[in-house]
Amino acid sequence: MTDFDLNVLNWIQENLKCSFLDFLMPKVTLLATGGAIWIITAIILLLTKKHRKTGVIMLVGMLLGLIFGNLIIKNIVARTRPYDINTSIKLIISKPSEYSFPSGHTLVSVISATVLTIANKKFALFAIPIAVLIAFSRLYLYVHYPTDILGATVLGIVIGIFTYCFANKIYKTKKLRK
């Protein structure tokens, strides 16, 4: 997979790299650093009675993503970052300190976008484009392979759906007991 991955990353560098994206992509990627934009979104949802449950589900999903994606899978796979393979690339952001697979920025973004989309289709209008932009930024910045993004996307959808369904089951069980 690494040849395919590097070919895609190199194509992006050769065909899409420009001063505007060099300016924009670090800022886009910063949105998901530490899950920032998604944690802020969840907190805003927690402050509203109508969407409080969605905010809680997002936070639980992000916690599961952190545990399974960043703490378990990253350390088991221990995949080297693309800039360590192709050392001719000059990074325009600081080198991430963790392993490459799966992309944590993409994982938290997809979990959040999945939960938000299931909760309210209108939320998809902002959540999905932001998640896609964040995932692309990780490729543009040469800090993740396409398969890191793909793996994080699949895992994020699974965690998002599981968390939402599990939380709804608990919520319905609690309502029945009342």
C-alpha positions as CSV (number, residue, x, y, z in Angstrom):
1,M,0.0,0.0,0.0
2,T,2.8,2.4,0.7
3,D,3.6,2.9,-3.1
4,F,0.0,3.7,-3.8
5,D,-0.2,6.0,-0.8
6,L,3.0,7.9,-1.7
7,N,1.9,8.2,-5.3
8,V,-1.4,9.9,-4.2
9,L,0.5,12.2,-1.7
10,N,3.1,13.1,-4.3
11,W,0.3,13.8,-6.9
12,I,-1.3,16.2,-4.4
13,Q,2.1,17.9,-3.8
14,E,2.8,18.2,-7.5
15,N,-0.7,19.2,-8.7
16,L,-2.5,21.0,-5.9
17,K,0.2,22.6,-3.8
18,C,-0.1,26.4,-3.9
19,S,0.4,29.4,-1.6
20,F,-3.4,29.7,-0.9
21,L,-3.6,26.0,0.3
22,D,-0.3,26.3,2.1
23,F,-2.0,29.1,4.1
24,L,-5.4,27.4,4.5
25,M,-4.6,23.8,5.2
26,P,-2.7,24.3,8.5
27,K,-5.6,26.3,9.8
28,V,-8.1,23.6,8.7
29,T,-6.1,20.9,10.3
30,L,-5.9,23.0,13.5
31,L,-9.7,22.9,13.8
32,A,-9.5,19.2,14.7
33,T,-6.3,19.3,16.7
34,G,-7.2,17.8,20.1
35,G,-10.8,17.5,18.6
36,A,-11.2,21.2,19.2
37,I,-14.0,22.1,16.8
38,W,-15.9,18.9,17.7
39,I,-15.5,19.4,21.4
40,I,-16.7,23.0,21.1
41,T,-19.7,21.8,19.0
42,A,-20.5,19.1,21.6
43,I,-20.4,21.7,24.4
44,I,-22.7,24.1,22.5
45,L,-25.1,21.2,22.0
46,L,-24.9,20.3,25.7
47,L,-26.1,23.8,26.5
48,T,-29.3,23.3,24.6
49,K,-32.1,21.0,26.0
50,K,-33.1,19.9,22.4
51,H,-29.6,18.7,21.4
52,R,-28.1,17.8,24.8
53,K,-28.2,14.1,24.1
54,T,-26.4,14.5,20.8
55,G,-23.6,16.5,22.6
56,V,-23.2,13.7,25.1
57,I,-23.1,11.0,22.3
58,M,-20.5,13.0,20.4
59,L,-18.3,13.2,23.5
60,V,-18.6,9.5,24.2
61,G,-17.9,8.7,20.6
62,M,-14.8,10.9,20.6
63,L,-13.6,9.2,23.8
64,L,-14.0,5.8,22.2
65,G,-12.1,7.1,19.2
66,L,-9.3,8.3,21.4
67,I,-9.1,4.9,23.2
68,F,-9.4,2.7,20.2
69,G,-7.8,4.8,17.5
70,N,-5.0,6.8,19.2
71,L,-4.2,4.6,22.2
72,I,-4.7,1.1,20.9
73,I,-4.6,0.9,17.1
74,K,-1.9,3.5,16.5
75,N,0.5,1.8,18.9
76,I,-0.3,-1.7,17.6
77,V,0.2,-0.7,13.9
78,A,3.0,1.7,14.6
79,R,3.0,3.0,11.1
80,T,5.8,5.5,10.1
81,R,4.6,8.9,8.9
82,P,4.9,9.6,5.1
83,Y,7.4,12.5,5.6
84,D,9.7,10.0,7.3
85,I,9.6,7.9,4.1
86,N,9.9,10.7,1.6
87,T,12.4,13.0,3.4
88,S,12.5,15.5,0.5
89,I,9.1,16.9,1.6
90,K,9.4,20.1,3.6
91,L,6.5,20.2,6.1
92,I,4.7,23.5,6.7
93,I,3.4,22.3,10.1
94,S,5.2,20.8,13.1
95,K,5.9,17.1,12.9
96,P,3.2,15.1,14.7
97,S,4.7,12.9,17.5
98,E,2.3,9.9,17.2
99,Y,2.2,7.1,14.6
100,S,0.4,7.6,11.4
101,F,-2.5,4.9,11.3
102,P,-5.3,5.8,11.7
103,S,-5.5,9.6,11.4
104,G,-6.7,10.9,14.7
105,H,-7.9,14.2,13.1
106,T,-10.0,12.3,10.6
107,L,-11.2,9.8,13.2
108,V,-12.6,12.5,15.5
109,S,-14.1,14.4,12.6
110,V,-15.8,11.4,11.1
111,I,-17.2,10.2,14.5
112,S,-18.6,13.7,15.1
113,A,-20.0,14.1,11.6
114,T,-21.6,10.7,11.8
115,V,-23.3,11.3,15.1
116,L,-24.4,14.8,14.0
117,T,-25.8,13.5,10.7
118,I,-27.7,10.7,12.4
119,A,-29.1,13.1,15.0
120,N,-30.2,15.7,12.6
121,K,-29.7,15.6,8.8
122,K,-29.4,19.4,8.8
123,F,-26.2,19.1,10.9
124,A,-24.7,17.2,8.0
125,L,-24.6,20.4,5.9
126,F,-21.7,21.7,8.0
127,A,-20.3,18.6,9.7
128,I,-19.5,16.5,6.6
129,P,-17.8,19.3,4.6
130,I,-15.7,20.2,7.6
131,A,-14.7,16.5,8.2
132,V,-13.8,16.1,4.5
133,L,-11.7,19.3,4.6
134,I,-9.9,18.2,7.7
135,A,-9.2,14.7,6.3
136,F,-7.9,16.3,3.0
137,S,-5.7,18.7,5.0
138,R,-3.9,15.7,6.6
139,L,-3.0,14.5,3.1
140,Y,-2.1,17.9,1.8
141,L,0.2,18.5,4.7
142,Y,1.9,15.1,4.0
143,V,1.4,13.8,7.6
144,H,-0.9,10.9,6.7
145,Y,-1.3,8.3,4.0
146,P,-4.6,8.0,2.1
147,T,-5.0,4.6,3.8
148,D,-4.7,6.3,7.2
149,I,-7.6,8.5,6.2
150,L,-9.6,5.6,4.8
151,G,-9.0,3.5,7.9
152,A,-10.0,6.4,10.2
153,T,-13.1,7.1,8.1
154,V,-14.3,3.5,8.3
155,L,-13.5,3.3,12.0
156,G,-15.1,6.7,12.6
157,I,-18.4,5.7,10.9
158,V,-18.5,2.4,12.9
159,I,-17.8,4.2,16.2
160,G,-20.3,7.0,15.4
161,I,-23.1,4.6,14.5
162,F,-22.4,2.2,17.4
163,T,-22.2,5.1,19.9
164,Y,-25.4,6.7,18.7
165,C,-27.4,3.4,18.6
166,F,-26.1,2.2,22.0
167,A,-26.9,5.6,23.6
168,N,-30.4,5.5,22.1
169,K,-30.9,2.0,23.5
170,I,-29.8,3.2,27.0
171,Y,-32.0,6.3,26.7
172,K,-35.1,4.3,25.7
173,T,-34.5,1.8,28.5
174,K,-34.3,4.6,31.0
175,K,-37.5,6.1,29.7
176,L,-39.3,2.8,30.0
177,R,-38.3,2.5,33.6
178,K,-39.8,5.8,34.5
